[in-house]
Amino acid sequence: MMFRILVADDEEEIRNLLELYLTNAGYEVLEAGDGKKALEIIRSERVDLLMLDIMMPETDGFHVLQELRKFSNMPVIILSARGQEADKILGLNLGADDYIVKPFNPLEAVARVNSNIRRFTALGGTTAAGSAPKLVCGDLTLDQNSCVLLQGNRRIELSAAEYKIMTMFMENPGRVFTKNQIGEAGWGYTEGVSDNSVMVCISKLREKLSPENPNAYIRTIRGLGYRLEAKQS
């Protein structure tokens, strides 16, 4: 299957550049020049990864990301000239899996697409028998076929990075993982993934798992990292 990438950016030059490099890398590329068009494409066609600009007409990238996360956990790579730490943290908080600051090297952009696609499909793909196992840890169940996390009967929506991190945690309950290991699991690499990015992702997972007691499931092990603890309903 040829993976399909949607490039949503109001700069035609950037769309053309990414289309050239992504097509050469074996991807099918769709394009949108504004946020409204991007959402229309996502809702009407199969898209495997979204490359998303922030400053776009009609609907900005942050709003697109918020809407997307209501119904999809596809990988999202933000493309933005806004390289401030606050913007990166906001994008990751809203469910982005990666953040590339403009101007960028198109070869690096393709490498990050490869990494996100590879890890997302590997963690959510099927086994040789045709179905991936369900991971169970206390009252949590992670269905690796549908990429859905259940807490009892409650469905918890996850971004792609959150899904990958929860997969690692649930495969190894009680094991302590460093921030570097969490960054590698969530984004496929550690270079450019700041401690703040990892902390934001962990904070979002805690809030989703237990809004009333954010530390109930994912515990901080001071000086070492984080571990998942099994909780019963």
Secondary structure, DSSP 8 states (H G I E B T S, - for coil): ---EEEEE-S-HHHHHHHHHHHHHTT-EEEEESSHHHHHHHHHHS--SEEEEESS-SSS-HHHHHHHHTTT----EEEEES---HHHHHHHHHTT-SEEEESS--HHHHHHHHHHHHHHHHHHHS--TTSS--EEEETTEEEETTTTEEEETTEEE---HHHHHHHHHHHHSTT--B-HHHHHHHHHS--TT--HHHHHHHHHHHHHHH-TT-TTSSEEEETTTEEEE-----
